Amino acid sequence: MEIYNHPTFHMACQQFDLVADYLDIPAQDRDRLKYPKRSMAVALPIHCDDGTTKVFSGYRVQHHLTLGPTKGGLRFHPDVTMGEVAALAMWMSWKCALAGLPYGGAKGGITCDPRKMSIGELERLTRRYTQEMIPFIGPQIDVMAPDMGTNEQIMAWMMDTYSINMGHTVPSIVTGKPVNLGGSLGRRESTGRGLAYLVGRAMDVINLTPGTATAVVQGFGNVGSIAALSLQKFGVKIVGISDAFGGLYNPKGIDVWELEKFVAKEKTVVGFPGADPVTNEELLILPCDILVPAAMERQITEKNAAQIKCRILAEGANGPTTPEADAILAQREDIFIIPDILCNAGGVIVSYFEWVQDLQSFFWNESEVMDKLFRILEGAFTQTLNMSRKQNISMRFAALSLGIKRVHDAKKLRGLFP
């Protein structure tokens, strides 16, 4: 389908096709599993602070609604396209199924640069997007959450806009919102903490001791920063870290707590004292025990896959490793991969908890949330590892196979409407 023509969507389809061949999914079922159920593109005119009117492009893709409402983030980024959003929605479908959540995958985005917009412009853009999406979203239809370039405040504006249109407060329309508006304790930290938990499980598998391990983290947003802090708390030494503007390297270790204070003031890791500057490209091939790509998709490619020097590759971002790079990494038995649909599933799992709490108007404390999160991650990790070993396939192939098969089985049980 031409509307999804984008390298990231082609990559997601390539992964699906390989797994579909492995699972022997009938050809007649494949397009129904692969292509999104519903895709929306909307024009978003807003009044800017300088008195002009500017029109932004907004997207929402709902991949499938077989298991329940769709679930997925909303990102604000200059490079957002329909094809990229469709790929992320597809991956979210497999992720939710792998974790056993009653959701289909979705993703949304607005093509904009939030760093160049005022708070007022961001609010007007968010509310306009929400208004345009009202016919297609709802607590039992499609539930949004924060993603790259969005945060709790964006979700609060979305909830308010939807609630005004419904005539009553509807906290379950979004997740990742402020706690005092029905958000869940632990939601903001869930993806990074979940990643660190799974890294700990991978260290158990390969007999790596946290106190002697080193880590490199690409990306210092919500996922990367919390992952780095959590790993440091476990005793792992963070030797490299980066954001969109550049990176840092210090083989003796970087104090992530101090770095957070620096970034809060300077808005970038660049210039942090006590570490040498490196590019994002150089960062990915630094020697370390744990490599965490937690930025954009398609960062590990056939050009750098052979040069990676880690023992655990923990994919905090969505789709950071291309299929061509995967083929190279498959030949390297020295690297244990925690694939993205497992590694960063903590966010959607706790989003599910938030949705459940909102629907019941009954809220849990943070220790309950984290305990439930780790239980689900443990189950998904164990199932993936067991399938990988039993079938002699990669962890990524095992995770995708589990997720895709569950969606395929559900579609067969429901049947096709005449």
C-alpha positions in Angstrom: 0.0 0.0 0.0 1.5 3.3 -1.2 0.3 5.3 1.7 2.6 3.4 4.0 5.7 3.7 1.8 8.5 4.3 4.3 11.7 2.4 5.1 10.5 1.6 8.7 7.2 0.2 7.5 9.1 -1.9 4.9 11.3 -3.1 7.7 8.3 -4.1 9.9 6.8 -5.9 6.9 10.0 -7.8 6.3 10.1 -9.0 9.9 6.5 -10.1 9.6 7.0 -11.9 6.4 10.0 -13.9 7.8 8.0 -14.9 10.9 4.9 -15.7 8.8 7.0 -18.1 6.7 8.3 -19.7 9.8 4.8 -20.1 11.3 3.4 -21.3 8.0 0.6 -18.7 8.1 -1.6 -19.2 5.0 -1.1 -16.6 2.3 -4.7 -15.6 2.4 -4.4 -14.5 6.1 -1.2 -12.5 5.8 -2.4 -9.2 4.4 -5.2 -9.1 7.0 -2.6 -9.6 9.7 -0.1 -7.2 8.3 -1.9 -4.1 7.1 -3.6 -1.6 9.5 -7.3 -1.8 10.1 -7.7 1.9 10.1 -5.5 4.9 9.3 -6.3 8.6 9.6 -4.5 11.7 8.3 -5.7 15.1 9.4 -4.8 18.7 8.8 -4.3 20.7 12.0 -4.5 24.5 11.6 -3.6 26.5 14.6 -2.9 30.2 15.5 0.8 30.7 16.2 2.2 33.2 18.7 3.5 35.4 15.9 -0.1 36.0 14.6 0.2 33.6 11.6 -1.8 30.4 11.0 0.1 27.3 10.4 -1.2 23.9 9.3 0.4 20.7 10.7 -0.1 17.1 9.5 -1.4 14.6 12.1 -1.7 10.8 11.8 -3.2 7.9 13.7 -3.0 4.3 12.7 -5.0 1.5 14.4 -3.4 -1.8 13.4 -6.0 -4.3 14.6 -9.0 -4.4 17.0 -9.3 -8.1 17.3 -8.3 -8.5 21.0 -9.8 -5.2 22.3 -9.2 -1.5 21.9 -6.0 -0.3 20.2 -3.2 1.1 22.4 -0.2 3.2 21.4 1.7 6.4 21.8 1.5 9.8 20.2 4.8 11.4 19.1 5.6 15.0 18.1 8.6 14.9 15.8 9.7 16.7 12.5 10.1 13.3 10.7 6.7 11.8 11.5 5.0 10.2 8.4 2.1 7.8 7.9 4.5 4.9 7.0 6.6 5.3 10.2 3.4 5.5 12.4 2.0 2.4 10.7 5.2 0.4 11.4 5.2 1.5 15.1 1.5 0.5 15.3 2.3 -3.0 13.9 5.1 -3.5 16.4 2.8 -2.4 19.2 0.3 -5.2 18.1 2.9 -7.9 18.5 4.2 -6.3 21.7 0.8 -6.2 23.4 0.1 -9.8 22.3 3.5 -11.0 23.6 2.7 -9.4 27.0 -0.8 -10.9 27.0 -2.6 -7.5 27.0 -6.2 -7.2 25.7 -5.1 -4.6 23.1 -4.4 -4.2 19.4 -1.5 -1.9 18.4 -1.8 1.8 17.5 0.4 4.8 17.0 -0.1 8.5 16.3 2.0 11.4 15.4 2.2 15.1 14.4 4.9 16.4 12.1 6.3 19.2 14.1 9.3 20.2 16.2 8.0 20.6 19.8 11.3 22.2 20.9 10.6 25.2 18.6 7.0 25.7 19.8 5.7 27.6 22.8 3.5 26.0 25.5 0.5 27.8 24.1 1.2 26.5 20.6 1.6 23.0 21.8 -1.6 23.1 23.7 -3.5 24.5 20.7 -2.0 21.8 18.5 -2.8 19.0 21.0 -6.4 20.1 21.4 -6.9 20.4 17.7 -5.5 16.9 17.0 -7.7 15.4 19.8 -10.8 17.2 18.4 -10.1 15.8 14.9 -9.6 12.2 16.4 -12.8 12.1 18.5 -14.8 10.0 16.0 -12.0 7.4 16.1 -10.9 7.2 19.7 -12.4 6.2 23.1 -11.7 4.1 26.2 -13.0 1.0 24.3 -11.8 2.0 20.9 -8.3 3.6 21.0 -6.3 4.8 24.0 -3.4 7.1 23.5 -0.2 7.6 25.5 3.0 9.7 25.5 5.8 8.9 23.1 8.7 10.9 21.6 8.2 14.6 22.1 5.1 14.3 24.2 4.6 14.0 28.0 2.1 14.1 30.9 1.0 17.6 30.1 0.1 16.7 26.5 -2.0 13.8 27.8 -3.7 16.1 30.3 -4.8 18.4 27.5 -6.0 15.4 25.4 -8.0 14.1 28.3 -9.5 17.5 29.0 -10.5 18.1 25.3 -12.1 14.6 25.0 -13.9 15.0 28.4 -15.3 18.4 27.4 -16.8 16.9 24.2 -18.3 14.0 26.2 -19.8 16.2 28.9 -18.1 14.4 31.7 -14.6 13.5 32.9 -13.1 10.5 31.0 -9.7 9.7 32.5 -9.4 6.3 30.7 -9.2 8.0 27.3 -5.4 8.4 27.6 -2.6 6.9 29.8 0.6 8.5 30.9 -1.2 11.5 32.3 -0.5 13.2 35.7 -1.2 11.1 38.7 -3.7 13.6 40.2 -5.7 13.3 37.0 -6.0 9.5 37.2 -2.5 8.6 36.1 -0.7 5.6 37.5 2.2 5.7 39.9 5.2 4.3 38.2 4.0 4.9 34.6 6.7 7.5 33.7 9.5 5.2 34.9 8.0 2.0 33.7 9.7 1.5 30.3 13.2 2.3 31.7 12.7 0.2 34.8 11.3 -2.7 32.8 14.3 -2.5 30.5 16.7 -2.6 33.5 14.8 -5.6 34.9 15.2 -7.5 31.7 18.9 -6.6 31.4 19.2 -8.1 34.9 17.5 -11.3 33.7 19.8 -11.4 30.6 22.8 -11.0 32.9 21.7 -14.0 34.8 21.4 -16.0 31.6 25.0 -15.2 30.4 26.5 -15.1 33.9 27.4 -11.4 33.9 27.9 -9.7 37.3 26.3 -6.2 37.6 29.1 -4.9 39.7 31.6 -5.5 37.0 29.4 -4.6 34.0 29.6 -1.5 31.8 26.8 0.1 29.8 26.3 2.5 26.9 22.9 4.2 26.4 21.9 5.9 23.2 19.2 8.5 24.0 18.6 10.4 27.2 14.9 10.9 27.0 12.4 9.3 29.3 13.4 5.7 28.4 17.2 6.2 28.2 17.5 8.3 31.3 15.5 6.0 33.6 17.2 2.9 32.2 20.6 4.5 32.9 19.6 5.5 36.4 18.2 2.0 37.1 21.2 0.2 35.7 23.5 2.5 37.8 21.5 1.7 40.8 22.0 -2.1 40.2 25.8 -1.4 40.2 26.4 -1.2 36.4 28.9 1.5 35.3 27.5 3.8 32.6 30.5 4.6 30.4 28.7 6.2 27.4 25.5 8.2 26.9 24.0 10.5 24.3 21.1 12.6 23.1 20.0 14.1 19.8 22.9 16.6 20.0 25.8 14.4 20.8 27.3 11.9 23.2 29.7 11.4 26.1 32.2 8.7 26.9 34.2 8.1 30.1 35.6 4.5 30.6 35.8 5.3 34.4 32.0 5.9 34.5 29.5 8.8 34.2 27.5 9.9 37.2 23.9 9.7 35.8 22.4 11.6 38.8 24.7 14.5 38.2 24.1 14.3 34.4 20.3 14.6 35.0 20.9 17.8 36.9 23.1 19.1 34.1 20.5 18.2 31.4 17.7 19.8 33.4 19.6 23.1 33.2 21.3 22.8 29.8 18.7 20.7 27.9 21.4 18.5 26.5 24.2 16.1 27.6 26.7 17.9 25.4 29.2 19.8 27.5 28.9 17.7 30.7 32.3 17.9 32.4 34.4 14.8 33.1 33.6 12.9 29.9 34.9 13.1 26.3 32.6 14.0 23.4 31.6 11.3 20.9 29.1 11.2 18.1 26.0 9.0 18.2 27.6 6.8 15.5 30.8 6.4 17.6 28.7 5.7 20.7 27.1 2.6 19.2 30.4 0.9 18.7 32.0 1.7 22.0 33.3 -1.3 24.1 30.8 -2.2 26.8 28.9 -5.1 28.3 25.4 -3.7 27.7 24.3 -1.5 24.8 21.0 0.2 25.0 19.7 1.9 21.8 16.9 4.1 23.3 16.5 6.7 20.6 15.2 6.4 17.0 14.5 3.4 14.8 17.1 1.9 12.3 20.2 2.8 14.3 22.0 -0.5 14.1 22.4 -1.4 10.4 24.5 -3.6 8.2 27.2 -0.8 8.3 27.9 -1.0 12.1 26.4 -4.4 13.2 29.7 -6.2 12.9 31.5 -3.5 14.9 29.3 -3.6 18.0 31.2 -4.6 21.1 28.7 -5.6 23.7 27.4 -8.8 25.3 23.8 -7.7 25.8 21.9 -5.6 23.3 18.8 -4.2 25.0 16.5 -2.4 22.6 14.8 0.5 24.4 13.7 2.1 21.1 11.3 0.7 18.6 12.9 -1.0 15.6 16.5 0.1 16.3 18.0 -2.9 14.5 17.4 -3.4 10.8 16.8 -6.9 9.3 20.1 -6.7 7.5 21.9 -6.0 10.8 19.9 -8.8 12.4 21.3 -11.2 9.9 24.8 -10.1 10.9 24.1 -10.3 14.6 22.6 -13.8 14.2 26.1 -15.0 13.4 27.5 -13.5 16.6 26.8 -15.9 19.5 28.6 -13.5 21.8 25.6 -11.0 21.8 22.4 -11.7 23.7 19.6 -9.6 22.2 16.5 -8.4 24.2 14.2 -7.5 21.2 12.3 -4.2 21.3 8.8 -5.7 21.6 9.9 -7.3 24.8 12.6 -4.9 26.0 10.5 -1.7 26.0 7.1 -3.4 26.8 7.1 -1.9 30.4 5.5 1.3 29.2 2.4 -0.3 27.6 2.1 -2.8 30.4 1.8 0.0 33.0 -0.4 1.9 30.6 -2.7 -1.1 30.7 -2.6 -0.9 34.5 -3.5 2.8 34.4 -6.4 2.1 32.0 -7.7 -0.6 34.4 -7.4 1.6 37.4 -9.3 4.5 35.6 -12.1 2.2 34.5 -12.5 0.9 38.1 -11.7 4.1 39.9 -9.5 2.0 42.1 -5.8 2.9 42.3 -2.7 0.9 43.4 0.4 2.1 45.1 3.7 2.1 43.3 5.1 -1.1 44.8 1.9 -3.0 43.5 2.4 -1.5 40.1 6.1 -2.5 39.9 5.4 -5.9 41.2 2.7 -6.6 38.6 5.0 -5.1 35.9 7.9 -7.4 36.7 5.6 -10.5 36.9 4.4 -9.9 33.4 7.9 -9.1 32.0 9.2 -12.3 33.7 6.6 -14.4 32.0 7.2 -12.9 28.6 10.9 -13.1 29.0 10.8 -16.8 30.1 8.4 -17.8 27.3 10.6 -16.0 24.7 13.8 -17.5 26.0 12.3 -21.0 26.2 11.0 -20.8 22.6 14.4 -19.4 21.4 16.3 -22.3 22.9 13.7 -25.0 22.0 13.3 -24.0 18.4 16.9 -22.8 18.0 15.8 -19.4 16.8 16.8 -15.8 17.8 15.2 -14.0 20.7 13.7 -11.5 18.2 12.2 -14.3 16.1 10.8 -16.0 19.2 9.2 -12.8 20.5 7.7 -11.9 17.2 6.5 -15.5 16.6 4.7 -15.5 20.0 3.0 -12.2 19.4 2.0 -12.7 15.8 0.7 -16.2 16.4 -1.6 -15.0 19.2 -3.1 -12.3 17.0 -3.5 -14.8 14.1 -5.2 -17.4 16.4 -7.6 -14.7 17.7 -8.5 -13.6 14.2 -9.2 -17.2 13.3 -11.4 -17.7 16.3 -13.4 -14.6 15.6 -13.7 -15.3 11.9 -14.3 -12.9 9.0 -17.5 -10.9 8.9 -19.5 -12.0 5.7 
